[in-house]
Amino acid sequence: MADNNVSDHSVIQIKDEDKDDVIGENDGNMATLTKDRNDVELIVSSIRGKLHQNPPSTARSCIFRIPNVLRRHNEKVFVPNLVSIGPFQHGKKNLKVMQEIKLWYLHCLLDRKPTSETNLEYLVEAIKSMEQDCRDCYGEKIHMSSEKFVEMMVVDGCFIVELFRKTASEVPVDDDDPVFNTSWMRLVLRKDLFLLENQLPWKVVDCLFKHTKENDKPESEALLMLALKFFEPSAFEQDPQANGEPKHLLDGIRNSLLASYPQAKTHTYWEPIPSVTELLQAGVEFKCRSDTWNNMLDITFENGVMEIPPIQIEDNAESLFRNLIAYEQWDPSIQNCNIASYAVILDNLINTSKDADFLIQKEIICTKLSKEDIAYLFERLYSDTVVGYFCYAELTETVNAYYQNRWHRWQTILRRDYFSNPWSIFSLAAALLILGFTFLQTLYSLLTYY
């Protein structure tokens, strides 16, 4: 019996110890579960705090950062070298020198006091009233305080207005003005001010212009023409043409280039066309359109003749092309990729430096760059872009149909090899005459035999 009691007590003791172990394990599991639950709640709280109820950009967005897929081809054509405008490039160390000139231009404007409304309080109040609309123009949230954002809009906008007026000689230029004492500064400023990342909403510049104007000209039209005349040497030497109110300066340049361009039907499907050299072999003739009312985009093809308006290619051409093409890719309100379509046509036509040299000789391309540089420029201009609505679909279809017709190539070979000079014509005629006499002689011999 004693042994049984001991045995029973041991069993009871073991069960109590197991019970303690189970309770300990449960407490540990509960602690782990509680910790995991707390961690989950912290993560959920963190994510919820970062969620946006509104999209990061709106349909009103028109100023964007250049994506890396486009920037990687040539980053320097998207980055300002002298002046920062707007929030994307604001505060860069290499651009701080120009900040002093911008503040001096603002002082000159206020000191001149062209109107009774020209005072700093009035200008700040006017821009402050449209602050949210201005922020919505940018393709991402601007993390700047209201004070810094409005200050930046006023300083940058007044600088642009004063620069345009001084360039047009509408206001006096100080003898010590470094912008006009050094020609290179204006050249660099023209390039910096059309960069997509370096833009102000047009409403800001227009508002500041209206409150500081000295005459009774139509406000928006006068400002737009001042802007286009400022950019004219850099915008492919095209005649400035106002075409509605733009969203910013780069949009104004694009609208001016499209102003006299007849809008053709657009297509999502298109085929490339042969190069200049290949088209010449098929008998295509190239002509430079000298009509002053034609703009550079108005390329036509009819009866084997391709007419291309002249285009001025300067050192800044790649930068302007790339920023215009990037803008067409980003702005949701732009459907027809006119500039990108034009780049496609030039890229198709120019495969080698020989093609570029031919267009230069025809004065279709006017440039101081080498033919190798021109060929390289258009070869990679629209890489990694999507030309959703192509503007030259009918032209490419007509050109390809003409090129694929063998008769046109045979005519070209005959003209080149046999009718290019009088001696070739004489040799062909003599050969045909000899062939004719040989045939007649053979025929006479056969008739005589039979």
Secondary structure as UniProt FT lines:
FT   HELIX           2..50
FT   TURN            59..60
FT   HELIX           68..71
FT   TURN            72..73
FT   HELIX           75..78
FT   TURN            88..91
FT   HELIX           93..95
FT   HELIX           96..112
FT   TURN            116..117
FT   HELIX           120..128
FT   TURN            129..130
FT   HELIX           131..136
FT   HELIX           146..167
FT   TURN            168..169
FT   TURN            175..176
FT   HELIX           178..181
FT   HELIX           183..193
FT   HELIX           196..198
FT   HELIX           202..210
FT   TURN            211..212
FT   HELIX           219..231
FT   TURN            232..237
FT   HELIX           249..258
FT   TURN            259..260
FT   HELIX           276..281
FT   TURN            282..283
FT   STRAND          285..288
FT   TURN            292..293
FT   TURN            296..297
FT   STRAND          300..302
FT   TURN            303..304
FT   STRAND          305..308
FT   STRAND          311..313
FT   TURN            315..316
FT   HELIX           317..330
FT   TURN            332..333
FT   HELIX           338..349
FT   HELIX           353..361
FT   TURN            362..363
FT   STRAND          365..367
FT   HELIX           371..379
FT   TURN            380..384
FT   TURN            391..392
FT   HELIX           393..404
FT   HELIX           406..417
FT   HELIX           422..449
//
